[in-house]
Amino acid sequence: MTVINARGRRLKHWGAALMIAPLLGMSGAAMAAPDGFAPATHPETAKLVDELVAKGLDRARVTELMNQADYSQKVLDAMSRPAEGHLRWDQYRAIFMKESRIEAGVKFIAEHRETFDRAQAEYGVPPEVIAAIIGVETFFGKHTGTHRVIDSLSTLAFDHPRRGKFFRGELSAFLQLTLEQGIDPLSIKGSYAGAMGYPQFIPTSYQAYAVDFDGDGVRDLWHNPVDAIGSVGNYFARHGWKAGAPVVSAADGPGTPPSSVTFNKTKKPYMSVSALEAAGVEVAGGVAGNTQIIPLALDLKQGYRYAVGYDNFYVITRYNHSHLYAMAVNELSQAIKRRLEDGGAG
C-alpha cells in the first residue's frame, strides 16, 4: 500500500502503493528529534507509551522499543516528493508497464492459481486485479521497502508538519500488531510511509483487512503471498468492489480539457456521461447517458488522453488516492489478463 491515504493508504497503503500527499511546507513542524524518541526525554513518546500500556502492552518492552527508534530526515524528504505529485501520466505509466512486470504477474498468478481462484470466488475480485496491486506495490514481493517501519512511523508521528496525528495512530497500531503476533518490531522494514509486506498495508489497514487466507492461524503479509492475495481481495470487497463491473472506458476529447469539467477527482463517480459529452468529451462503447462516472484527463508529453472511471475505479483509489495509480493498476491488470488469454502461464 505506497500511501498516505487510506491507507491513510491511505494513506492507504497506503509504496508505489501509497499516494503520499505532498508537504505544504515545513512551517509548523515539530522540532526535529535527531537523538530519537526516548520516552524519558520525549514527552509525546512517553504519552504514547502510557496509552499502549493502558491497552495491555508491557511498559518495559514498549519503552525499550521506543528507545531504539531513530529520527529519519530521509523519510520526511521522501514524503515531500511522491511520484504521483510531479509526473505526467506517460511518465508514471512507464514505471509500471514494463514487460518484466507483466511477465512476473503472469508467473505470480500461475504459481498461486488456486489461491487467486479462491479469492475471486470469495471476494469477486479477478486474479489480474489483485496481482496488479501487488505488482505495482512491491513487484510481487521483491521490493517491500528498506526503511525500518518503527523509524518511519516515529518520525512521521512526531515530526510531520500536518499528518502527525494520523501517523501516531499508525505507530500505535504497528506496535500493537507486531507485539501481539510475537514479531520483533525492530525487524520490520517497509516504505517511507510505514507500508508493509507484499501488498504494502499500513498498520491500521493490516489490522482491519488482513486475512489468514491459508488457515495457519497467522495473518502474515510480510512473508506469505497466500495471505497477501486474500487480504487484497478482502480489502477491495470491503470497499465496494463490484464483481464483473467495468473499471474504465476510453473517451475522446479536445486538445485542451474543457474548463467546465472537473477531471481526475478520486471520489465516487460524480458526473453523468451525458453531461461530460455535452462538454465535448465522448465516451466510447455506447454507455448510457445517466451513468455516473469519474472524468479523467491524463496529461501526456503532447496533449491529453481521456477516459472515464466507474465505481470499481473509485475502489482502486481507496488503496491509493491517486488517479494515476488507479490507471496504472488497471492497465497492468489488463496487460496481465491479455497475456494469460494469449497462452501465458496459468
N, C-alpha and C positions, 0 to 999 in steps of 0.2 A: 503496500500500500503504500510510494514516494510522496506523502501527503501530508500543507496542513489542511485538512479539510474534514473529513468526517468526523475519515477519518479522522476529524478534527477539526484521517482521511479525514476526517478528514482525514480538517485534516483527514482525510481518510487515507488512510492508508497511505493512508494515507499512505520511496524510491522513485524510479520514474514514477512510481506509484503515487506519490503524494503530489498534488499540485500545491506547492507551498505558496502562500500569499506573500507577495513582495513586502519587504520592510518599507515603511513610510518615513524613514529617517530614524536616528537613534535618540532624538530628544525624548526625555522622559524615561530613558532606560535606567535600570538599576545599576548601581556601581558594579563594575566587573569584579569577579572573585578569583583572581589568579591563584590563590592558595587553596582553592577547593571549597568544600561545603561542610566543614566540620561542625556538627551541632553545637559544640561548646563555644564556638566563636561566630556562628552564623545563625542569628535569631530565627530567620524564616525556616531554615533546615530543622532547627530544634522544634518549631511548631509542627512541622510535618512528621517528625518522629513521634511526637505526642499523639497526633491523630492516628498514626498507624498502630501504635501501641493500644489505643482505645479500640481498634478494630481486631485486636487479638495477636498482633505480631510481637516478637520478642524485642524488647528495647535494646538490649546489648547487641543483638545481631543487626538491627536496623542502623544503630549508631555506628557500628563498625563499618557497615557498607557506605554510609554517607561520608565517613571519614576518608574513604578511598575514592570518592567521586571527584573528578577533576573538571575544572572550568575549561571550555574549549572555544576560543575565538573563531576557529575554523568553522564550527557549527553555526555561529551567528553570521559569519560571512556567507556561508553557503545558503542560508535562509534568505539572503537578500537578492539572490540571483537565480531563481528557478528557471529551467529551460522554457517552461510554458509562458514565462513572462516576457521573453525577448526574441523568440524565434518565430519566423514565418511558418505557415503550415508546411510548405515543401521542405523546409529545413528540419522541422520537427519530425515529419513523416519519414525522412531519410534515416533517422536514427534507428527506427524500428522495422522498417520494411526492407530488410536485407534477406538475401537468400539463406544465409546461415540460420537466421532466426526462424524463418518459415520451415526449413527442413528440421530444425530442432523441435519445433512444435509438432510436426508430424510424428517424429520419433517418440516424443513425450507421450502423445496420445496412444501410440502403438504399445508402448511399454506398460501403460496403465489403462488399457482399453476397458477392462471390466469395471474399474473404478469410475471412469468417465461415464460409462453407460448407466451405472447405478446412480451417479449424481444427477444425470439428466432425468432418469425415471423419478427420482425423489424430489428434485428441485425445479425441473423444467428448463434447465439451462444447458444449451448444447455444448458438447465437448470442446469445439473450436473456440467458443467464447471464454470458457474457463481457462483453457490453455493460453489464449491470447493475453489474458490478465497476468498469468504467471510469467508468460514470456516477456511482456513489457516490463513487468516489475523487476524480475531477477534473472532473466534468460533461463527460465526453468530451473531455478535453484542454484545457478552457478555464481551469481553475484548478489549476495544478500546483504552487503554492507560492510564497511570497515571501521565504523565508529562504535566504541563501547556505548551501549544504549544508556547505561546509567550516567555517563558523562554528558551525552547529548541532552537527555531529558532534564538533568540537573541544571545544566547551563541555560536551557530554554525556560525552565520553570522559574528560575530566579533572576535571569538577566535579559530575557526577551522583552523588548520595549512595549509590546502590545498584547502578546498572547501568553503571558506568564501564567495566568490563572488556568488556562486550558492545559498547558504543559505540566503544571503542578499536578493536575488530576491524572495526567498520563504517567508521571513519575510514581505517584502513589499506586496506580493500578499495576505498573510494572513490578514494583517491589512486592505487592500482594501476590500477583500471578506467579512470579518465579519462586518466591519463598514457599507458597502453598504447594507448588509442584516439586519442591525439593531441588530446584535448579539454582546454581550459583549465579546471581545477578551480574557479577563482575565478568562472567564468561560470555555473555550475550552481546553480539555485535549486530548492528543494523544500519539504517540510513541516518543521515544527519538530523532527521526529524524524529527519530526513535521508532521507525517502522521496522518490522522484524520478519524473518523467515521467508519461505517460498513466496507467500502472497503479500508480504510487506504489510501486515496488520499492525496498527498502533495498539498499545496495550488495552485500551478500553474496547476496541473492536475485537481484539483477541478474546477478551472476557465475554463479550456479548455474542459473537458469531462463530467462533472456532468450534468445530465438532470433532468428536472421536470417531472418525469415519471407518477405521479398521477394527474398532471394538476391543482395543487392547487396554482400555481404561485410562488412557492419557491423550490429551489434546495437544499434539506436538506439531506445530507449524515450522519449527526450526529444522527438523531433520526428516520429517515424514511426509512424502508427497501425497500419500493417500489422504491423510487428514487435511492437507492443504487444498486438494481438489474438492473434497466435500465441503470445506469451510467457505471457499469462494462461491460454490453453488448455493450454500445456505445464506451467505451474505446477499447475493443477488435476489434470492427468493424473498428474503425478509424485507428487501427494499422495493418489492413490487414487480419483479421481472414477470413478463407475460410470455408463457411458452408459445412458440410458433408465431409470435407477432414480429413485425419488422423492426429494424433498428434505425436505418437511414434510407432515404430515397434521394436520387440525384435531382438537381434542378438546374435551370438555365436562366441567367440574368444579365443585366447590363455591365459595361466595363467598370462602372463605379457603383457600389451598393447604394440603393435608394435610401435617402435620409429619413424617409417616413417609416422605415422598418428598423426595429431594434434587433440586431443579429447577435448570435453567439452567447446568449444568456443561458447559464446552466441551471435552469429551473424548470418546473413542469411545463409541458407544452403550453404555449401562451398566445398563439396566433393561429388563425384559421388559414387553410390552404387558399380559400377564395380571397381573403384579404391580402395574402402575400402575392398572389397572381395579379390582383388589381394594382399592386405597386410595381409590377413589371418583372417578377421572378416566377417562371413557370416550373411547376413540379412535374417530373416525369411519372408515367405509369397510370395516369387516369385516377389519381387519388381524389376521393370525394371532397367537395369544397368545404364541408363543415368539419373536416378532420383537423384536430388541433396539433400543431407542430412547433418545433423549435427551428426557426430560420437560421441557416448557417452561411456565412460568407468567409471563406478560407483564403487568406492572403497568400499570394504566390510572388515570385520574383517579378513577374509581369502579370497584372490582373488578379482576378479572383476566381475561385471555384465555389459554386453554390451547391447546397444540399439542404435537406430538412431532416431533423431528428424526431423520433417518436418517443413514446413512453419508455421503451427499453433503452434508448439513447440516454434519457434522463437518469435511468437506473445506473448506467455505467458511470455517470458523473457523480453519483453518490460515493463511488470508490475513490474518485479523484475529481475535484471540482474544476476541471478544465475541459473545454470543448475540444481542444487539440488532443488531449489524452483519450477522450472517448472516441474520436475519429480514428486515432492510431490503433486502438484496441479493435474497433470494428473492421478496419482494413486488414489488420494482421489475421483476425479470425477468419475473414473471407478468403484470404490467401491460403491459410492452412486448410480450410474446407475444400477449396478447389483442388489442392494438391492431393488430398485424400481421395477425392472423387476421381481424379485422374490416375489413380493407381498407386498413390504413395503408401507408405507403411500403414498398417492398421486394418 
